[in-house]
Amino acid sequence: MVQLKVLSGKQAGAVTVARRFPFIVGRDASANLRLEEEGVWERHLELDLQMPEGFVLIVHPQARATVNDQPVQQALLRNGDLIGVGTVKIRFWLSETRQMGLRPRELLTWAALAALCAGQVALIYALLR
């Protein structure tokens, strides 16, 4: 659903996928993305999915965070936004979508068409007798 790529700090290069919301970022052991960097609070911020607006970043009241180098307490996130948490920079990306496998449905459709054709052939045979 959402990818968070850590660009700086000890975890630079790490990518975390957020599938459930709210998604907590901070030092706390229960945080979904745990950062042990300078300036990061226990529950520094959370990402929440608020329909129909989209993904919203909500910062802990005493903590500081930036989105695209602008200080925020709450912000609507867009694809590619740069989030600053303490000394860490994180890139917010929407994950690539994956199409469900259609093979079972396709096989079922072909089987239904084959059964329909066989039924029609049987009906024609019965009518011509």
Secondary structure, DSSP 8 states (H G I E B T S, - for coil): -EEEEE-SSTTTT-EEEE-SSSEEEESSTT-SEE---TT--TT-EEEEEETTTEEEEEE-TT--EEETTEEESEEE--TT-EEEETTEEEEEEE--------HHHHHHHHHHHHHHHHHHHHHHHHHH-
